[in-house]
Amino acid sequence: RGIVSDPDRAYKALKDKHFAVNVTDVVGISCPNVPGALAKVLAFLSDEGVFIEYMYSFANNNIANVVIRPSNLDKCIEVLKEKKVDLLAASDLYKL
């Protein structure tokens, strides 16, 4: 698995070299880089029956950036928006 700035180009490059490749939609969020902040966000999702298949996270000073693959992408986005969690646009994530 990997996060790349140009998924179409990465897909083609890997396919051209005969790698098995899939492109998967994920959700990017940012939250304070303090203990418990991510747990709060994950609780929002769990309480609504949205589970996380996998995630990547990394800190950038006082902000934690998290990329998650939820069990239900649409429901995940709905819950995060309702709870006013900061969503990351793909273009913002590629700049990090």
PyMOL commands that place a pseudoatom at each C-alpha (Angstrom):
pseudoatom trace, name=CA, resn=ARG, resi=1, chain=A, elem=C, hetatm=0, pos=[0.000, 0.000, 0.000]
pseudoatom trace, name=CA, resn=GLY, resi=2, chain=A, elem=C, hetatm=0, pos=[1.111, 3.485, -0.656]
pseudoatom trace, name=CA, resn=ILE, resi=3, chain=A, elem=C, hetatm=0, pos=[-0.088, 7.028, -0.867]
pseudoatom trace, name=CA, resn=VAL, resi=4, chain=A, elem=C, hetatm=0, pos=[1.088, 8.792, -3.997]
pseudoatom trace, name=CA, resn=SER, resi=5, chain=A, elem=C, hetatm=0, pos=[0.623, 12.275, -5.392]
pseudoatom trace, name=CA, resn=ASP, resi=6, chain=A, elem=C, hetatm=0, pos=[-0.466, 11.046, -8.824]
pseudoatom trace, name=CA, resn=PRO, resi=7, chain=A, elem=C, hetatm=0, pos=[-2.462, 7.808, -8.473]
pseudoatom trace, name=CA, resn=ASP, resi=8, chain=A, elem=C, hetatm=0, pos=[-3.151, 7.424, -12.206]
pseudoatom trace, name=CA, resn=ARG, resi=9, chain=A, elem=C, hetatm=0, pos=[0.514, 7.758, -13.093]
pseudoatom trace, name=CA, resn=ALA, resi=10, chain=A, elem=C, hetatm=0, pos=[1.599, 5.388, -10.305]
pseudoatom trace, name=CA, resn=TYR, resi=11, chain=A, elem=C, hetatm=0, pos=[-1.034, 2.858, -11.364]
pseudoatom trace, name=CA, resn=LYS, resi=12, chain=A, elem=C, hetatm=0, pos=[0.145, 2.931, -14.977]
pseudoatom trace, name=CA, resn=ALA, resi=13, chain=A, elem=C, hetatm=0, pos=[3.827, 2.725, -14.041]
pseudoatom trace, name=CA, resn=LEU, resi=14, chain=A, elem=C, hetatm=0, pos=[3.249, -0.313, -11.828]
pseudoatom trace, name=CA, resn=LYS, resi=15, chain=A, elem=C, hetatm=0, pos=[0.903, -2.021, -14.298]
pseudoatom trace, name=CA, resn=ASP, resi=16, chain=A, elem=C, hetatm=0, pos=[3.436, -1.468, -17.086]
pseudoatom trace, name=CA, resn=LYS, resi=17, chain=A, elem=C, hetatm=0, pos=[5.944, -3.426, -14.962]
pseudoatom trace, name=CA, resn=HIS, resi=18, chain=A, elem=C, hetatm=0, pos=[3.376, -6.233, -14.427]
pseudoatom trace, name=CA, resn=PHE, resi=19, chain=A, elem=C, hetatm=0, pos=[2.600, -5.535, -10.774]
pseudoatom trace, name=CA, resn=ALA, resi=20, chain=A, elem=C, hetatm=0, pos=[-0.856, -6.336, -9.406]
pseudoatom trace, name=CA, resn=VAL, resi=21, chain=A, elem=C, hetatm=0, pos=[-2.327, -2.916, -8.590]
pseudoatom trace, name=CA, resn=ASN, resi=22, chain=A, elem=C, hetatm=0, pos=[-5.562, -1.596, -7.099]
pseudoatom trace, name=CA, resn=VAL, resi=23, chain=A, elem=C, hetatm=0, pos=[-6.592, 1.973, -6.400]
pseudoatom trace, name=CA, resn=THR, resi=24, chain=A, elem=C, hetatm=0, pos=[-8.598, 2.347, -3.193]
pseudoatom trace, name=CA, resn=ASP, resi=25, chain=A, elem=C, hetatm=0, pos=[-10.504, 5.368, -1.946]
pseudoatom trace, name=CA, resn=VAL, resi=26, chain=A, elem=C, hetatm=0, pos=[-9.540, 6.558, 1.531]
pseudoatom trace, name=CA, resn=VAL, resi=27, chain=A, elem=C, hetatm=0, pos=[-10.420, 9.455, 3.824]
pseudoatom trace, name=CA, resn=GLY, resi=28, chain=A, elem=C, hetatm=0, pos=[-7.865, 11.949, 5.130]
pseudoatom trace, name=CA, resn=ILE, resi=29, chain=A, elem=C, hetatm=0, pos=[-8.382, 13.839, 8.377]
pseudoatom trace, name=CA, resn=SER, resi=30, chain=A, elem=C, hetatm=0, pos=[-6.361, 16.133, 10.578]
pseudoatom trace, name=CA, resn=CYS, resi=31, chain=A, elem=C, hetatm=0, pos=[-6.694, 16.510, 14.315]
pseudoatom trace, name=CA, resn=PRO, resi=32, chain=A, elem=C, hetatm=0, pos=[-4.649, 17.958, 17.156]
pseudoatom trace, name=CA, resn=ASN, resi=33, chain=A, elem=C, hetatm=0, pos=[-1.458, 16.035, 17.863]
pseudoatom trace, name=CA, resn=VAL, resi=34, chain=A, elem=C, hetatm=0, pos=[-2.384, 15.404, 21.489]
pseudoatom trace, name=CA, resn=PRO, resi=35, chain=A, elem=C, hetatm=0, pos=[-3.187, 12.199, 23.381]
pseudoatom trace, name=CA, resn=GLY, resi=36, chain=A, elem=C, hetatm=0, pos=[-6.768, 11.083, 22.855]
pseudoatom trace, name=CA, resn=ALA, resi=37, chain=A, elem=C, hetatm=0, pos=[-7.609, 13.270, 19.836]
pseudoatom trace, name=CA, resn=LEU, resi=38, chain=A, elem=C, hetatm=0, pos=[-7.587, 10.408, 17.328]
pseudoatom trace, name=CA, resn=ALA, resi=39, chain=A, elem=C, hetatm=0, pos=[-9.372, 8.100, 19.783]
pseudoatom trace, name=CA, resn=LYS, resi=40, chain=A, elem=C, hetatm=0, pos=[-12.217, 10.628, 19.925]
pseudoatom trace, name=CA, resn=VAL, resi=41, chain=A, elem=C, hetatm=0, pos=[-12.559, 10.656, 16.138]
pseudoatom trace, name=CA, resn=LEU, resi=42, chain=A, elem=C, hetatm=0, pos=[-12.421, 6.865, 15.943]
pseudoatom trace, name=CA, resn=ALA, resi=43, chain=A, elem=C, hetatm=0, pos=[-15.116, 6.643, 18.639]
pseudoatom trace, name=CA, resn=PHE, resi=44, chain=A, elem=C, hetatm=0, pos=[-17.404, 8.827, 16.492]
pseudoatom trace, name=CA, resn=LEU, resi=45, chain=A, elem=C, hetatm=0, pos=[-17.023, 6.314, 13.679]
pseudoatom trace, name=CA, resn=SER, resi=46, chain=A, elem=C, hetatm=0, pos=[-17.310, 3.206, 15.842]
pseudoatom trace, name=CA, resn=ASP, resi=47, chain=A, elem=C, hetatm=0, pos=[-20.468, 4.531, 17.498]
pseudoatom trace, name=CA, resn=GLU, resi=48, chain=A, elem=C, hetatm=0, pos=[-22.030, 4.781, 14.020]
pseudoatom trace, name=CA, resn=GLY, resi=49, chain=A, elem=C, hetatm=0, pos=[-20.905, 1.305, 12.929]
pseudoatom trace, name=CA, resn=VAL, resi=50, chain=A, elem=C, hetatm=0, pos=[-18.088, 2.520, 10.678]
pseudoatom trace, name=CA, resn=PHE, resi=51, chain=A, elem=C, hetatm=0, pos=[-14.991, 0.445, 11.199]
pseudoatom trace, name=CA, resn=ILE, resi=52, chain=A, elem=C, hetatm=0, pos=[-11.445, 1.007, 10.023]
pseudoatom trace, name=CA, resn=GLU, resi=53, chain=A, elem=C, hetatm=0, pos=[-9.838, -1.579, 7.758]
pseudoatom trace, name=CA, resn=TYR, resi=54, chain=A, elem=C, hetatm=0, pos=[-6.454, 0.143, 7.999]
pseudoatom trace, name=CA, resn=MET, resi=55, chain=A, elem=C, hetatm=0, pos=[-4.938, 3.556, 8.537]
pseudoatom trace, name=CA, resn=TYR, resi=56, chain=A, elem=C, hetatm=0, pos=[-1.751, 5.554, 8.204]
pseudoatom trace, name=CA, resn=SER, resi=57, chain=A, elem=C, hetatm=0, pos=[-0.908, 8.443, 10.474]
pseudoatom trace, name=CA, resn=PHE, resi=58, chain=A, elem=C, hetatm=0, pos=[1.872, 10.941, 10.835]
pseudoatom trace, name=CA, resn=ALA, resi=59, chain=A, elem=C, hetatm=0, pos=[2.434, 14.115, 12.798]
pseudoatom trace, name=CA, resn=ASN, resi=60, chain=A, elem=C, hetatm=0, pos=[3.350, 17.497, 11.422]
pseudoatom trace, name=CA, resn=ASN, resi=61, chain=A, elem=C, hetatm=0, pos=[4.176, 19.636, 14.476]
pseudoatom trace, name=CA, resn=ASN, resi=62, chain=A, elem=C, hetatm=0, pos=[0.913, 20.185, 16.395]
pseudoatom trace, name=CA, resn=ILE, resi=63, chain=A, elem=C, hetatm=0, pos=[-1.288, 18.457, 13.816]
pseudoatom trace, name=CA, resn=ALA, resi=64, chain=A, elem=C, hetatm=0, pos=[-1.781, 14.734, 13.301]
pseudoatom trace, name=CA, resn=ASN, resi=65, chain=A, elem=C, hetatm=0, pos=[-2.701, 13.703, 9.776]
pseudoatom trace, name=CA, resn=VAL, resi=66, chain=A, elem=C, hetatm=0, pos=[-4.508, 10.410, 9.389]
pseudoatom trace, name=CA, resn=VAL, resi=67, chain=A, elem=C, hetatm=0, pos=[-5.497, 8.469, 6.290]
pseudoatom trace, name=CA, resn=ILE, resi=68, chain=A, elem=C, hetatm=0, pos=[-8.137, 5.829, 6.928]
pseudoatom trace, name=CA, resn=ARG, resi=69, chain=A, elem=C, hetatm=0, pos=[-9.791, 3.118, 4.881]
pseudoatom trace, name=CA, resn=PRO, resi=70, chain=A, elem=C, hetatm=0, pos=[-13.261, 2.816, 6.399]
pseudoatom trace, name=CA, resn=SER, resi=71, chain=A, elem=C, hetatm=0, pos=[-15.666, -0.080, 5.985]
pseudoatom trace, name=CA, resn=ASN, resi=72, chain=A, elem=C, hetatm=0, pos=[-18.228, 2.370, 4.573]
pseudoatom trace, name=CA, resn=LEU, resi=73, chain=A, elem=C, hetatm=0, pos=[-16.692, 5.378, 2.840]
pseudoatom trace, name=CA, resn=ASP, resi=74, chain=A, elem=C, hetatm=0, pos=[-19.888, 7.415, 2.418]
pseudoatom trace, name=CA, resn=LYS, resi=75, chain=A, elem=C, hetatm=0, pos=[-21.052, 6.864, 6.002]
pseudoatom trace, name=CA, resn=CYS, resi=76, chain=A, elem=C, hetatm=0, pos=[-17.572, 7.719, 7.275]
pseudoatom trace, name=CA, resn=ILE, resi=77, chain=A, elem=C, hetatm=0, pos=[-17.550, 11.055, 5.472]
pseudoatom trace, name=CA, resn=GLU, resi=78, chain=A, elem=C, hetatm=0, pos=[-21.094, 11.795, 6.649]
pseudoatom trace, name=CA, resn=VAL, resi=79, chain=A, elem=C, hetatm=0, pos=[-20.182, 11.131, 10.307]
pseudoatom trace, name=CA, resn=LEU, resi=80, chain=A, elem=C, hetatm=0, pos=[-16.942, 13.116, 10.138]
pseudoatom trace, name=CA, resn=LYS, resi=81, chain=A, elem=C, hetatm=0, pos=[-18.689, 16.105, 8.573]
pseudoatom trace, name=CA, resn=GLU, resi=82, chain=A, elem=C, hetatm=0, pos=[-21.480, 15.940, 11.147]
pseudoatom trace, name=CA, resn=LYS, resi=83, chain=A, elem=C, hetatm=0, pos=[-18.921, 15.887, 13.970]
pseudoatom trace, name=CA, resn=LYS, resi=84, chain=A, elem=C, hetatm=0, pos=[-16.987, 18.732, 12.314]
pseudoatom trace, name=CA, resn=VAL, resi=85, chain=A, elem=C, hetatm=0, pos=[-13.765, 16.744, 11.945]
pseudoatom trace, name=CA, resn=ASP, resi=86, chain=A, elem=C, hetatm=0, pos=[-11.245, 18.428, 9.624]
pseudoatom trace, name=CA, resn=LEU, resi=87, chain=A, elem=C, hetatm=0, pos=[-11.178, 16.486, 6.364]
pseudoatom trace, name=CA, resn=LEU, resi=88, chain=A, elem=C, hetatm=0, pos=[-8.117, 16.641, 4.134]
pseudoatom trace, name=CA, resn=ALA, resi=89, chain=A, elem=C, hetatm=0, pos=[-8.524, 17.104, 0.407]
pseudoatom trace, name=CA, resn=ALA, resi=90, chain=A, elem=C, hetatm=0, pos=[-6.304, 14.858, -1.693]
pseudoatom trace, name=CA, resn=SER, resi=91, chain=A, elem=C, hetatm=0, pos=[-4.514, 17.955, -2.990]
pseudoatom trace, name=CA, resn=ASP, resi=92, chain=A, elem=C, hetatm=0, pos=[-3.714, 19.013, 0.594]
pseudoatom trace, name=CA, resn=LEU, resi=93, chain=A, elem=C, hetatm=0, pos=[-2.521, 15.561, 1.538]
pseudoatom trace, name=CA, resn=TYR, resi=94, chain=A, elem=C, hetatm=0, pos=[-0.172, 15.404, -1.452]
pseudoatom trace, name=CA, resn=LYS, resi=95, chain=A, elem=C, hetatm=0, pos=[1.543, 18.579, -0.221]
pseudoatom trace, name=CA, resn=LEU, resi=96, chain=A, elem=C, hetatm=0, pos=[2.456, 17.093, 3.172]
for i in range(1, 96): cmd.bond("trace and resi %d" % i, "trace and resi %d" % (i + 1))
show_as sticks, trace
zoom trace
